[in-house]
């Protein structure tokens, strides 16, 4: 059985098909970037997902949107003064 491979461009253009194939066959697809193996698209249920953390999404920070103004406000703890000016050089 040959290894399934794809380039980054092929993966970007056909991710849904690749993911469906991986899920149906249980075989991973190695994605190549600049002719070198870069990442692996693998089925979670076949042992490849053993290192995926179980995240309780209900306890994660959520940014709420004001229904009237349709604007979001970041939580106060996200306002870190140390980050001020972090991206100034990019402007």
TIRO-2110 file (N, C-alpha, C; in Angstrom, 1 decimal):
// TIRO-2110
0.8, -1.2, 0.0, N, 1, A
0.0, 0.0, 0.0, CA, 1, A
0.9, 1.2, 0.0, C, 1, A
0.7, 2.1, -1.0, N, 2, A
1.6, 3.3, -1.1, CA, 2, A
1.1, 4.4, -0.1, C, 2, A
2.0, 5.2, 0.2, N, 3, A
1.8, 6.3, 1.2, CA, 3, A
1.0, 7.4, 0.4, C, 3, A
0.0, 8.0, 1.1, N, 4, A
-0.7, 9.1, 0.5, CA, 4, A
0.0, 10.4, 0.7, C, 4, A
0.2, 11.2, -0.3, N, 5, A
0.9, 12.5, -0.2, CA, 5, A
0.2, 13.5, -1.0, C, 5, A
0.4, 14.8, -0.6, N, 6, A
-0.1, 15.9, -1.4, CA, 6, A
0.8, 17.1, -1.1, C, 6, A
0.8, 18.1, -2.0, N, 7, A
1.5, 19.3, -1.8, CA, 7, A
0.7, 20.3, -1.0, C, 7, A
1.3, 21.3, -0.5, N, 8, A
0.5, 22.3, 0.3, CA, 8, A
-0.6, 22.9, -0.6, C, 8, A
-0.3, 23.2, -1.8, N, 9, A
-1.2, 23.8, -2.8, CA, 9, A
-2.4, 22.9, -3.0, C, 9, A
-2.1, 21.6, -3.2, N, 10, A
-3.2, 20.6, -3.4, CA, 10, A
-4.0, 20.5, -2.2, C, 10, A
-3.4, 20.5, -1.0, N, 11, A
-4.1, 20.4, 0.2, CA, 11, A
-5.0, 21.6, 0.4, C, 11, A
-4.5, 22.8, 0.2, N, 12, A
-5.3, 24.0, 0.3, CA, 12, A
-6.6, 23.9, -0.6, C, 12, A
-6.3, 23.5, -1.9, N, 13, A
-7.4, 23.5, -2.8, CA, 13, A
-8.4, 22.4, -2.6, C, 13, A
-8.0, 21.3, -2.0, N, 14, A
-8.8, 20.1, -1.9, CA, 14, A
-9.0, 19.5, -0.5, C, 14, A
-8.9, 20.4, 0.5, N, 15, A
-8.8, 19.9, 1.9, CA, 15, A
-10.0, 19.1, 2.3, C, 15, A
-11.2, 19.5, 1.9, N, 16, A
-12.4, 18.7, 2.2, CA, 16, A
-12.3, 17.3, 1.7, C, 16, A
-11.9, 17.1, 0.4, N, 17, A
-11.7, 15.8, -0.2, CA, 17, A
-10.7, 15.0, 0.5, C, 17, A
-9.5, 15.6, 0.8, N, 18, A
-8.4, 14.9, 1.5, CA, 18, A
-8.9, 14.5, 2.9, C, 18, A
-9.5, 15.4, 3.6, N, 19, A
-10.0, 15.0, 5.0, CA, 19, A
-11.0, 13.9, 4.9, C, 19, A
-11.9, 13.9, 3.9, N, 20, A
-12.9, 12.8, 3.8, CA, 20, A
-12.2, 11.5, 3.5, C, 20, A
-11.2, 11.5, 2.6, N, 21, A
-10.4, 10.3, 2.3, CA, 21, A
-9.7, 9.8, 3.5, C, 21, A
-9.1, 10.6, 4.3, N, 22, A
-8.3, 10.2, 5.5, CA, 22, A
-9.3, 9.6, 6.5, C, 22, A
-10.5, 10.2, 6.6, N, 23, A
-11.5, 9.7, 7.6, CA, 23, A
-12.0, 8.4, 7.1, C, 23, A
-12.3, 8.2, 5.8, N, 24, A
-12.8, 7.0, 5.3, CA, 24, A
-11.9, 5.8, 5.3, C, 24, A
-10.6, 6.1, 4.9, N, 25, A
-9.6, 5.0, 4.8, CA, 25, A
-8.8, 4.8, 6.1, C, 25, A
-8.7, 5.8, 7.0, N, 26, A
-7.9, 5.7, 8.2, CA, 26, A
-6.5, 5.8, 7.9, C, 26, A
-6.1, 6.2, 6.7, N, 27, A
-4.7, 6.4, 6.3, CA, 27, A
-4.4, 7.9, 6.3, C, 27, A
-3.2, 8.2, 6.9, N, 28, A
-2.8, 9.6, 6.9, CA, 28, A
-2.3, 10.1, 5.5, C, 28, A
-2.3, 11.4, 5.3, N, 29, A
-1.8, 12.0, 4.1, CA, 29, A
-0.6, 12.9, 4.6, C, 29, A
0.6, 12.7, 4.0, N, 30, A
1.7, 13.6, 4.3, CA, 30, A
1.7, 14.7, 3.4, C, 30, A
1.7, 15.9, 3.9, N, 31, A
1.7, 17.2, 3.1, CA, 31, A
3.1, 17.7, 3.0, C, 31, A
3.5, 17.9, 1.7, N, 32, A
4.9, 18.3, 1.4, CA, 32, A
4.9, 19.8, 1.1, C, 32, A
5.9, 20.5, 1.6, N, 33, A
6.2, 21.9, 1.4, CA, 33, A
7.6, 22.0, 0.9, C, 33, A
7.9, 22.6, -0.3, N, 34, A
9.2, 22.7, -0.8, CA, 34, A
9.9, 21.3, -0.9, C, 34, A
9.1, 20.4, -1.4, N, 35, A
9.6, 19.0, -1.6, CA, 35, A
10.0, 18.3, -0.3, C, 35, A
9.6, 18.8, 0.8, N, 36, A
10.0, 18.1, 2.1, CA, 36, A
8.7, 17.9, 2.9, C, 36, A
8.6, 16.7, 3.6, N, 37, A
7.4, 16.5, 4.5, CA, 37, A
7.3, 17.6, 5.5, C, 37, A
6.0, 18.2, 5.6, N, 38, A
5.8, 19.3, 6.4, CA, 38, A
4.8, 19.0, 7.5, C, 38, A
3.6, 18.5, 7.2, N, 39, A
2.6, 18.2, 8.2, CA, 39, A
1.9, 16.9, 7.8, C, 39, A
1.2, 16.3, 8.7, N, 40, A
0.4, 15.1, 8.5, CA, 40, A
-1.0, 15.4, 8.7, C, 40, A
-1.9, 15.0, 7.8, N, 41, A
-3.3, 15.0, 8.0, CA, 41, A
-3.7, 13.6, 8.3, C, 41, A
-4.1, 13.4, 9.6, N, 42, A
-4.4, 12.0, 10.1, CA, 42, A
-5.7, 11.9, 10.8, C, 42, A
-6.3, 10.7, 10.8, N, 43, A
-7.6, 10.5, 11.4, CA, 43, A
-7.4, 10.5, 13.0, C, 43, A
-8.2, 11.2, 13.7, N, 44, A
-8.1, 11.3, 15.1, CA, 44, A
-8.5, 10.0, 15.8, C, 44, A
-9.4, 9.3, 15.2, N, 45, A
-9.9, 8.1, 15.9, CA, 45, A
-9.0, 6.8, 15.7, C, 45, A
-7.9, 6.9, 15.0, N, 46, A
-7.1, 5.8, 14.8, CA, 46, A
-5.8, 5.8, 15.5, C, 46, A
-5.7, 6.5, 16.6, N, 47, A
-4.5, 6.5, 17.4, CA, 47, A
-3.7, 7.8, 17.1, C, 47, A
-4.0, 8.5, 16.0, N, 48, A
-3.2, 9.7, 15.7, CA, 48, A
-3.6, 10.9, 16.7, C, 48, A
-4.8, 10.8, 17.2, N, 49, A
-5.3, 11.9, 18.1, CA, 49, A
-5.0, 11.7, 19.6, C, 49, A
-4.1, 10.8, 19.9, N, 50, A
-3.8, 10.5, 21.3, CA, 50, A
-3.2, 11.7, 22.0, C, 50, A
-2.5, 12.6, 21.3, N, 51, A
-1.9, 13.8, 21.9, CA, 51, A
-2.7, 15.0, 21.8, C, 51, A
-3.9, 14.9, 21.3, N, 52, A
-4.8, 16.1, 21.2, CA, 52, A
-5.4, 16.4, 22.6, C, 52, A
-5.2, 17.6, 23.2, N, 53, A
-5.7, 17.8, 24.5, CA, 53, A
-7.2, 17.9, 24.5, C, 53, A
-7.8, 17.5, 25.6, N, 54, A
-9.3, 17.6, 25.7, CA, 54, A
-9.5, 19.0, 26.3, C, 54, A
-10.1, 19.9, 25.5, N, 55, A
-10.3, 21.2, 25.9, CA, 55, A
-11.8, 21.4, 26.3, C, 55, A
-12.0, 22.0, 27.5, N, 56, A
-13.3, 22.3, 27.9, CA, 56, A
-13.6, 23.8, 27.4, C, 56, A
-14.2, 23.8, 26.2, N, 57, A
-14.4, 25.1, 25.5, CA, 57, A
-15.4, 26.0, 26.3, C, 57, A
-16.2, 25.5, 27.2, N, 58, A
-17.1, 26.3, 28.0, CA, 58, A
-16.3, 27.2, 29.0, C, 58, A
-15.1, 26.8, 29.3, N, 59, A
-14.3, 27.5, 30.3, CA, 59, A
-13.2, 28.5, 29.7, C, 59, A
-13.3, 28.5, 28.3, N, 60, A
-12.3, 29.4, 27.6, CA, 60, A
-12.8, 30.8, 27.6, C, 60, A
-11.9, 31.8, 27.4, N, 61, A
-12.3, 33.2, 27.2, CA, 61, A
-13.1, 33.3, 26.0, C, 61, A
-14.2, 34.0, 26.1, N, 62, A
-15.1, 34.3, 25.0, CA, 62, A
-15.3, 35.8, 24.9, C, 62, A
-15.2, 36.3, 23.7, N, 63, A
-15.4, 37.7, 23.5, CA, 63, A
-16.9, 37.8, 23.0, C, 63, A
-17.6, 38.6, 23.8, N, 64, A
-19.0, 38.8, 23.6, CA, 64, A
-19.3, 40.0, 22.7, C, 64, A
-20.3, 39.9, 21.9, N, 65, A
-20.7, 41.1, 21.1, CA, 65, A
-22.0, 41.7, 21.6, C, 65, A
-21.9, 43.0, 21.7, N, 66, A
-23.1, 43.8, 22.1, CA, 66, A
-24.1, 43.7, 21.0, C, 66, A
-25.3, 43.2, 21.3, N, 67, A
-26.3, 43.0, 20.3, CA, 67, A
-26.8, 44.3, 19.6, C, 67, A
-26.8, 45.4, 20.4, N, 68, A
-27.3, 46.7, 19.9, CA, 68, A
-26.3, 47.3, 19.0, C, 68, A
-25.0, 47.4, 19.5, N, 69, A
-24.0, 48.1, 18.7, CA, 69, A
-23.3, 47.3, 17.8, C, 69, A
-23.4, 45.9, 17.9, N, 70, A
-22.7, 44.9, 17.1, CA, 70, A
-21.2, 45.1, 17.2, C, 70, A
-20.7, 45.6, 18.4, N, 71, A
-19.3, 45.7, 18.6, CA, 71, A
-18.9, 44.8, 19.8, C, 71, A
-17.6, 44.4, 19.7, N, 72, A
-17.1, 43.5, 20.8, CA, 72, A
-16.2, 44.3, 21.7, C, 72, A
-16.0, 43.9, 22.9, N, 73, A
-15.1, 44.5, 23.9, CA, 73, A
-14.3, 43.4, 24.5, C, 73, A
-13.0, 43.6, 24.4, N, 74, A
-12.1, 42.6, 24.9, CA, 74, A
-12.1, 42.6, 26.4, C, 74, A
-12.0, 41.4, 27.1, N, 75, A
-11.9, 41.4, 28.5, CA, 75, A
-10.7, 42.2, 29.0, C, 75, A
-10.9, 42.8, 30.2, N, 76, A
-9.8, 43.7, 30.8, CA, 76, A
-8.5, 42.9, 30.9, C, 76, A
-8.5, 41.6, 31.3, N, 77, A
-7.3, 40.9, 31.5, CA, 77, A
-6.5, 40.7, 30.2, C, 77, A
-7.1, 41.0, 29.0, N, 78, A
-6.4, 40.8, 27.8, CA, 78, A
-5.6, 42.1, 27.4, C, 78, A
-5.9, 43.2, 28.1, N, 79, A
-5.2, 44.4, 27.9, CA, 79, A
-3.9, 44.4, 28.7, C, 79, A
-2.8, 43.9, 28.0, N, 80, A
-1.5, 43.7, 28.7, CA, 80, A
-0.6, 44.9, 28.2, C, 80, A
-0.2, 45.8, 29.2, N, 81, A
0.6, 46.9, 28.8, CA, 81, A
1.9, 46.5, 28.2, C, 81, A
2.4, 45.3, 28.5, N, 82, A
3.6, 44.8, 27.9, CA, 82, A
3.5, 44.7, 26.4, C, 82, A
2.3, 44.5, 25.9, N, 83, A
2.1, 44.3, 24.4, CA, 83, A
2.0, 45.6, 23.7, C, 83, A
1.9, 46.7, 24.4, N, 84, A
1.7, 48.0, 23.8, CA, 84, A
3.0, 48.3, 22.9, C, 84, A
2.7, 48.6, 21.6, N, 85, A
3.8, 48.9, 20.7, CA, 85, A
4.4, 47.7, 20.1, C, 85, A
3.8, 46.5, 20.4, N, 86, A
4.4, 45.3, 19.8, CA, 86, A
4.5, 45.2, 18.3, C, 86, A
3.5, 45.8, 17.7, N, 87, A
3.4, 45.7, 16.2, CA, 87, A
3.7, 47.1, 15.5, C, 87, A
4.2, 48.0, 16.3, N, 88, A
4.4, 49.4, 15.8, CA, 88, A
5.4, 49.4, 14.6, C, 88, A
6.3, 48.5, 14.6, N, 89, A
7.4, 48.5, 13.5, CA, 89, A
6.8, 48.0, 12.2, C, 89, A
5.6, 47.3, 12.2, N, 90, A
5.0, 46.8, 11.0, CA, 90, A
4.2, 47.9, 10.2, C, 90, A
3.9, 49.0, 10.9, N, 91, A
3.1, 50.0, 10.3, CA, 91, A
3.9, 50.9, 9.3, C, 91, A
END
